[in-house]
Amino acid sequence: MPPVLPLPVVTTFAEVEQGHAVQGLRSGRVELRMVPALGGRIIGLRSLDSEREWCWHRPDEKWLWPSQPGDGFGDSCQAGLDECVPTVAACEVKGRALPDHGEVWFQAWDLDPEALTANILQATVDLPVSPLRFTRTIRADGFGAFRFDYALENLGTESEPFLWSLHPLTTLEPGDRLELPAEVQSLRLDGGIGAFIRRGDIWAYPEPFPGIRLDECVVPGMPAGCVKGFAGPLRTGQAALLNDRTGDRLSLRWDAVEVPYLGIWINRGHCGFHHVALEPTTGAPDSLAEVRGDWWGQPRLLAPRGTARWSITVEVS
């Protein structure tokens, strides 16, 4: 019988990045860095084997700073991975003005010190506009994967619609490509900049036009184009960004019953930036006010005093 190898040790660590307290989670192969005071933003997701950093940030010496309520997301640091809830696009729902990219990315989150002693990053934030409380719990499995468990609690006395989307801006390297389930054969556009981009159009995936390979992160309008589209509803909840030359891979896995759509954002030069985001989401499009079931799908509805839960696994290999 082969020997039973011990599980890799999972540890937490603390450091400071540009004056902001960072709380980290590290296993034998990967490292995750989170800034609770800056919207629970994850600014680091790094392979300790290849040294590839997957979290994108601006190519400036100072790339991390706080935002205030009312700030546009485009004026924020935009670094790494954010959470968008209860909307992505600014809109009005139930007489409430919901801000751009939701209500939690500019808020300070409360980190649970007891969970931290168990090498778990758990943080909670109350939404300032909607009567909702958002909790994210991150655990490392020791083999390169992090499990994100979510809970959204309705603190009010009425049912509340909501839209959640992961918003991970990731770096792009030569040779990177997208790997989506075979069922994804088209995307419905929700925006972008460049030739042929019209909101609501359906593009064939991966090659909507000759020579335009979305799976190779090529979009119309380069070197300054960008595009946002949605796939779904999906039967299989998985997506990856990988590089066949280097062997680096960032994989996302989730339950497609809980999270039936995948947003895809590819930026190839808009604002001088190059990044991509694979965005599992509970609904589409980006505006909660437009998630009605005609073009896209139905919004999730949270009962009074109810709690919605879902999970996603992020793996670096």
C-alpha positions in Angstrom: 0.0 0.0 0.0 1.5 3.4 -0.9 2.2 5.8 2.0 -0.5 8.3 2.9 0.9 11.7 2.3 0.0 14.5 4.7 -2.2 17.3 3.4 -0.4 20.5 2.6 -0.5 23.0 5.5 -2.8 26.0 5.1 -1.8 29.1 6.9 -2.9 32.7 7.2 -0.6 35.8 7.0 -0.9 39.5 7.4 1.0 42.3 5.6 0.6 45.8 4.3 0.2 46.9 0.7 0.5 50.7 0.0 -0.7 51.5 3.5 -3.7 49.0 3.4 -3.9 46.0 5.7 -3.8 42.7 3.7 -5.0 39.4 5.1 -3.7 36.4 3.2 -4.3 32.7 2.9 -1.6 30.4 1.7 -1.3 26.6 1.0 1.6 24.7 -0.4 1.0 25.9 -4.0 -1.0 29.0 -4.0 -1.5 32.3 -2.2 -4.5 34.6 -1.9 -4.4 38.2 -0.6 -7.4 40.2 0.5 -8.0 43.8 1.7 -11.1 43.8 3.9 -11.2 47.6 4.2 -11.4 48.0 0.4 -14.5 46.1 -0.3 -13.1 42.7 0.5 -11.1 43.1 -2.6 -8.8 40.2 -3.5 -5.6 41.8 -4.9 -3.5 38.6 -5.1 -4.1 35.1 -6.5 -0.7 33.7 -7.2 0.8 30.3 -8.1 3.8 29.7 -5.9 5.1 27.2 -8.5 5.2 29.4 -11.6 5.0 32.8 -9.8 2.2 33.8 -12.1 -0.1 36.5 -10.6 -3.6 36.2 -11.9 -5.0 39.4 -10.3 -4.7 42.4 -12.6 -3.9 45.9 -11.4 -3.1 49.2 -13.1 0.4 49.5 -14.4 1.3 52.3 -12.0 3.4 52.5 -8.9 0.3 53.4 -6.8 -2.5 51.1 -7.9 -4.5 50.6 -4.7 -6.7 53.2 -3.1 -10.1 53.5 -1.4 -13.4 54.6 -3.0 -16.3 56.5 -1.5 -20.1 56.0 -1.9 -21.1 57.6 -5.2 -17.8 57.0 -6.9 -18.0 55.4 -10.3 -16.3 52.1 -10.6 -14.2 53.3 -13.5 -12.6 55.8 -11.2 -11.7 53.1 -8.6 -8.5 51.2 -8.5 -10.3 48.2 -10.1 -7.5 45.9 -8.9 -8.2 42.1 -8.8 -11.4 40.5 -7.7 -14.6 42.3 -6.6 -18.1 41.2 -5.7 -21.0 42.8 -7.4 -24.4 42.7 -5.5 -27.3 43.4 -5.9 -26.6 44.7 -9.4 -23.6 45.3 -11.7 -24.8 48.3 -13.7 -26.2 51.3 -11.9 -30.0 51.3 -12.0 -33.2 52.0 -10.0 -35.1 49.2 -8.3 -38.0 49.6 -5.9 -37.3 53.3 -5.8 -33.7 52.8 -4.8 -30.8 54.2 -6.7 -28.4 51.2 -6.9 -24.8 52.3 -7.6 -22.4 51.2 -10.3 -21.1 47.7 -9.7 -23.3 47.3 -6.7 -23.1 48.2 -3.0 -20.2 46.3 -1.5 -17.0 47.1 -3.5 -16.5 50.5 -1.9 -17.4 49.4 1.7 -15.2 48.2 4.5 -15.9 44.6 5.4 -15.8 43.1 8.9 -13.3 40.3 9.1 -14.3 37.5 11.5 -11.3 37.0 13.9 -12.5 33.6 15.2 -12.7 32.2 11.7 -9.2 33.6 11.0 -7.8 31.4 13.8 -9.1 28.4 11.8 -7.3 29.7 8.7 -10.6 30.8 7.1 -11.2 34.3 5.6 -14.8 35.2 6.5 -16.0 38.8 6.1 -19.4 40.4 6.3 -20.8 43.7 5.1 -24.3 45.4 5.3 -25.4 47.0 2.1 -25.9 50.8 2.5 -28.9 51.1 0.1 -30.6 47.7 0.0 -31.8 45.9 3.2 -29.3 43.1 2.7 -26.2 41.6 4.4 -23.5 39.9 2.4 -21.0 37.3 3.8 -18.2 35.6 1.9 -16.2 32.8 3.4 -12.9 31.6 1.8 -11.2 28.3 2.6 -8.1 26.7 1.0 -8.0 23.0 0.3 -4.2 22.8 0.3 -4.0 21.6 -3.3 -4.4 24.9 -5.2 -8.1 25.6 -4.8 -10.1 28.1 -2.8 -13.7 27.6 -2.0 -15.8 30.7 -1.8 -19.1 30.3 0.1 -21.6 33.1 0.0 -24.6 34.1 2.1 -27.0 36.9 1.3 -29.5 37.7 4.0 -32.6 39.8 3.6 -32.9 42.0 6.7 -36.2 43.6 5.5 -39.9 42.7 5.6 -40.4 42.5 1.8 -39.1 40.1 -0.8 -36.0 41.5 -2.5 -34.7 40.8 -6.0 -31.0 40.6 -6.4 -28.2 39.9 -8.9 -24.8 38.7 -7.8 -21.7 38.5 -10.1 -18.1 37.6 -9.4 -15.9 40.4 -10.9 -12.4 39.0 -11.2 -10.1 41.2 -13.5 -7.3 38.8 -14.4 -4.0 39.4 -16.2 -3.4 38.4 -19.8 -0.2 36.8 -21.0 0.8 35.8 -24.6 -0.8 32.4 -25.4 -3.6 32.8 -22.9 -7.0 31.4 -24.0 -10.5 30.8 -22.6 -11.9 27.3 -22.1 -15.7 27.2 -21.8 -18.1 24.3 -21.7 -18.9 22.8 -25.2 -22.5 24.0 -24.7 -21.4 27.6 -25.0 -21.9 28.3 -28.7 -23.1 31.9 -28.5 -22.9 35.1 -26.4 -25.5 37.8 -26.0 -23.9 41.2 -25.9 -24.4 43.6 -23.1 -22.0 46.3 -24.2 -18.5 47.1 -25.4 -16.5 49.4 -27.6 -15.5 48.6 -31.2 -16.8 47.7 -34.6 -19.9 45.5 -34.9 -20.7 45.8 -31.1 -24.4 46.3 -30.6 -26.1 45.6 -27.3 -28.5 42.6 -27.5 -26.8 41.1 -30.5 -26.1 37.4 -30.4 -22.5 36.4 -31.5 -21.4 32.9 -32.4 -18.7 31.6 -30.0 -15.8 31.4 -30.3 -15.5 33.1 -33.7 -18.2 35.7 -34.4 -16.4 37.1 -37.4 -13.5 35.7 -39.4 -10.3 36.2 -37.5 -12.0 37.4 -34.3 -11.4 34.6 -31.8 -13.0 35.4 -28.5 -11.4 32.3 -27.0 -8.0 33.8 -27.8 -9.1 37.1 -26.2 -9.3 38.8 -29.6 -12.1 41.4 -30.0 -13.2 43.8 -32.7 -11.7 47.3 -32.4 -8.3 46.2 -31.2 -6.0 47.8 -30.1 -8.7 49.7 -28.1 -11.7 47.4 -28.1 -13.6 45.7 -25.3 -16.7 43.5 -25.2 -19.1 42.2 -22.5 -21.4 39.3 -23.2 -23.3 36.5 -21.5 -23.6 32.8 -21.9 -26.5 30.8 -20.4 -28.5 29.5 -18.8 -25.8 26.9 -18.4 -26.0 23.2 -17.6 -22.3 23.1 -16.6 -20.8 25.7 -14.3 -17.2 25.9 -15.2 -14.8 28.1 -17.1 -11.0 28.6 -17.3 -8.3 30.9 -18.5 -5.2 28.8 -19.4 -1.9 29.0 -21.2 -0.8 25.9 -23.1 2.8 27.2 -23.4 3.4 27.8 -19.7 0.9 25.3 -18.2 -0.7 28.0 -16.0 -4.4 27.6 -15.5 -7.1 29.5 -13.5 -10.3 27.5 -13.2 -13.7 28.4 -11.9 -16.3 25.8 -10.9 -19.8 26.3 -9.6 -23.3 24.8 -9.4 -25.1 26.0 -12.6 -28.5 25.5 -10.9 -27.6 28.2 -8.3 -25.6 30.4 -10.7 -26.9 29.7 -14.2 -25.1 32.4 -16.3 -21.5 33.4 -17.2 -20.5 36.9 -18.0 -17.4 37.3 -20.2 -15.5 40.6 -20.3 -12.5 41.0 -22.6 -10.6 44.3 -22.6 -7.9 44.7 -25.2 -6.8 48.3 -24.9 -9.7 50.3 -23.6 -8.3 52.9 -21.2 -4.9 51.4 -22.1 -5.7 48.2 -20.1 -5.6 44.6 -21.1 -7.5 42.1 -18.9 -10.2 39.5 -19.0 -12.9 38.5 -16.5 -14.9 35.3 -16.3 -17.9 36.3 -14.2 -20.3 33.6 -12.9 -23.6 35.3 -12.2 -27.0 34.6 -10.9 -28.6 36.6 -13.7 -28.2 38.7 -16.8 -27.7 41.4 -18.1 -25.7 43.6 -15.8 -28.6 45.8 -14.7 -30.9 44.3 -12.1 -33.7 46.5 -13.5 -33.5 44.6 -16.8 -33.4 41.1 -15.5 -37.0 40.3 -16.4 -37.0 37.0 -18.2 -37.7 38.2 -21.8 -34.2 38.4 -23.2 -32.1 37.2 -20.3 -33.6 35.4 -17.3 -35.3 35.9 -14.1 -33.7 37.7 -11.1 -33.2 35.7 -7.9 -35.9 36.7 -5.3 -35.0 36.6 -1.6 -37.9 36.2 0.9 -38.3 38.4 3.9 -35.7 37.5 6.6 -34.5 34.8 4.2 -31.0 33.8 3.2 -29.6 32.7 -0.2 -26.5 30.6 -0.4 -24.2 29.6 -3.2 -20.5 28.6 -3.8 -17.7 28.8 -6.3 -14.3 27.1 -6.4 -11.3 29.0 -7.7 -8.3 26.8 -8.6 -4.8 27.8 -9.6 -2.7 25.1 -11.3 
